[in-house]
C-alpha cells in the first residue's frame, strides 16, 4: 500500500493535536498509479533490514520520541524498532509475523503470487486486482474494491517476501520477545484477515508473555487485511490512539 493510505489516520490524529508523519518506503515516493507503471528496479532487492534502518533514521530525526504505528509488514517493522529501543509506544496492526510465528495456509496463499515468477526474490513484484480482492478486500463490493486498489496499491519488493518465507532459518525478522525495556506494544488483529490470519496475531502476542514490558492484544470482528481503510476504520484508529494515551 502507498504511504497515502494513511491519510485518514493522519487527518484524524491531527484533529486530536498530534503531528503525524507517514514516510514511504525507500523508492516508493510517488503517486500509486505512477508507481504501478514504473519503480526503481533497486526496490526489488530492498531487504527488511534496510527498510527498518530507514525508519530508524526517520524516528531519530523527530523532535520528540514518536508513537509508532504500522500495518502488515509495517507492523513487523514497529516490533523491530521497539526492540531497538526506539519509540514511545507501538501499535502493530495485522503485523507480518516475526521469527517464531508461522503463517497459516491462507497467509501462504496470499503471499505466493509475490514469490512466483522468474527472479522474484530480487524483482519488483506487482499485486493484481484479483489477488487484492482475495487477500485484502473480500468483504467489500467490487466497486469499492476497485476504488481502493486504484487509490493505494503499489508494487512490493520480492526480497522481503522471500526473507519472510525463510524466517525460521534466519534472523531477518527476529525480535527479542523477552525484551523488558522496550516501550509498550499493542497488537491488533482483523477477524477475517486472510493475508495475516488472526491466529498468527494471537501467536505473535503469546510470544511476548515472557516479557516484563507491556503488551496488549485486541481483535476487531469482521475486519479484513484492509482494516485501516475499510468502512469503520475510524474505530480502529481511535482504539489505537486511546490505548497509547492510556499508557502515557
N, C-alpha and C positions, 0 to 999 in steps of 0.2 A: 504494500500500500504506500502511496505517496505520503510525504510528511503533511500534505494539505488535508489528509483525512482527520487530522487532529484539530482542524479549525473550530469545530463545535466545542470541544473541550477548552481550547484556548479562550474563546469568547466567554464561555460560561464561567471559567475560573477568573478571567479578567474582571468580570462583573462582581466577583467576590473579593476583589482587591489584590489579586496575585499577578505578578509579572510572569508571563509564560513564554517559553521558547520551545519550538518544535523543529530542531535542525534535522535535515535529511541525512541519510546515509551518504558516505562518500560516493561521488559520481551521480547522485540522484537528485541534484538540484535543478528543477525544471518542471514544466507542465507535464502531467501524466501522458497526454496524447503525444507529446514530443518524445518523451522517454520510451514509449512503446515502439516508436519508429526507429529511434537511434540512441544507444547508450554507449559510452566509452567502453571498449572491449576489456579494459583492465578491471571493470566492475565484476566480470565473470570470475575472476581469480581472487576476489576480495575474501578474506578469511574472517571468521568470527573474532579472533584476537585483534585483528586490525580495526574492525568496527568498534569493538569495546574500547580500544585505545583511543579511537576518535572521540567517542563520547566521554571518556575520562578527561580528555583535554577540554571539552566543552564544559563539563561540570566544574573543573578547576578555574575556568575563566569567569565564572559567575561571581557577582559581588557578594552574594550570600550563599550559604550552603543550601542547595536546592532539594526540593522533593522530586523524586524520580518516578516517572510513570511510563510503562512500556507495554506493548501488546504483542503477542506471538513471539517472534524472535526478540523483539524489544523487551518482552517480559523476562526472557533469559538474560538479556544484557543488564537489566536492572538488578537481577540477583548477583551477577558477576561484579557489577560496580559496587554494590553494597558490601560484597565480600572483600573488596579492595579498601574498604573504609571510607567510601565516597557516599554523599547523600545524607540528608537529614531523616529521610524515611523513603520507602519504596513501595510501589504498587505494581504487581506483575499480573497483567490481565491475559487470561488464556495463554500462559507462557510456554514457549518451546521448552522441552524438558532438559534440565541439567543432567550431567552424567549420573547414572544410577536410576533414572526414571525411564522405563521402557515404553515405547509407543505401542498403541493398540493397532488392530488391523485397519480400522478406519483412518487413523492418522497415517499409516503406511500408504494406503491407497491415495490419500490426499497429496502425499509428497512424491509419489512415483513419477508423475508427469515431468517434474523438475529434473529428476535423476536419469530419465530415459533419453537417449539420443547420443550422437557422436560427441565425444569430449565434453559431456555435460558437466563434468566435475570442474572444468575451467572455462565455462562458457556463460554468457548472459542468457538466462532462461526465461521465456515468456510464460504467462499464465493465460490459458484460453478462457473464453467466456464459459464454455461448458464445465471446465474444472472449477472455475469460480462459483458457478451455480451450485455444483455438488458440494464443494468443501466449505463454502462461506455463507451463502445466502439462500439455502434451500427452503426456508420457511416464507420467503417473500415472493410476491408475484413477479412475473417475468419483466414487466416494465420497470419496476423498482430495482430488480437485479441488474438490468442493463444500465440504468442511470448510475448505480453505484460503481459498476465496472468502468464505465466511461470516465467517471469523475476521479477515480482513485487508484485503479490497478496499474502497477508498473512492473517491469521485469525484476528478476532476482538473480543473485549470484548462485551459480551451480555449486560452487565450492562449499558454501556454508551448509547446504543440504547434505553433501557427502560427509562433512565433518559431523553433522548431527547423526547421520546413519552409523558412523564408525565411533560414536562417543564412548561405547563400552570399552573400546580398545585404546583410547587416547585420553588426554586431559584437556581437549579443546573446549569442552563445555563444563569443566569441573568447577564446583563451588565447595567451600568448606561448610557443610551443614551444621557443624558444631561451633561455628564462629560466634563466640559470646559477646563480642564487642561491636558487631555490625549494628546499623540502625534498624528500626522496626520494619517489618515486611508484611504486606497483605497480598495474598494470592486470591485472585478472582477467577471463577470458572463459569462457563456457559453450559447449561444443562444439555443442550442439543448440538454442541460443537462437535464437528466431525474431524476437523484438522488437528486440534489439540483436545482430545476427549476429556470430559470432566474427571474421569477416573485417573488420568495422568496428572491432573492438577491436584487431586486429593493425595496421590502418591508423592508428588512434589512436596506438598505441605507436610506429610507424615515424615519425610526425611529430616525435617528440622526439629523434631521432637527432642533431640538430644542437645539443642542449643538453649542457652540462657537468654538469648536475645528474643524480643517479642516477635512472634509470627502468628498471623491470623489467616483464616480462610473464609470465603463466602462464595456460595454458588447461586447464580441467578437462574430461575426457571425460564424455559422457553427461549433461551438466548443461544445464538449460533456463534461461529467464529467472527462474524461481523458485529460483535457485541458493542463495539464503540461507535457504530453507525446505524444499526438497525433501529426501527421505531422503539422508543423507550430508552435510548442510550443515555438520556439525561439522568435517569435513576442510577445508572452505573457510575457516571461521572460524579454525582453528588455523594453517593455512598463512599467512593474512594476518598474524596476530599474531606468528608465528615470524619472518616476513620483517621486520616492524617492529623486533622486538627485535634482529635481526641488524644492522640499520642502526645501532642505538644502540651 
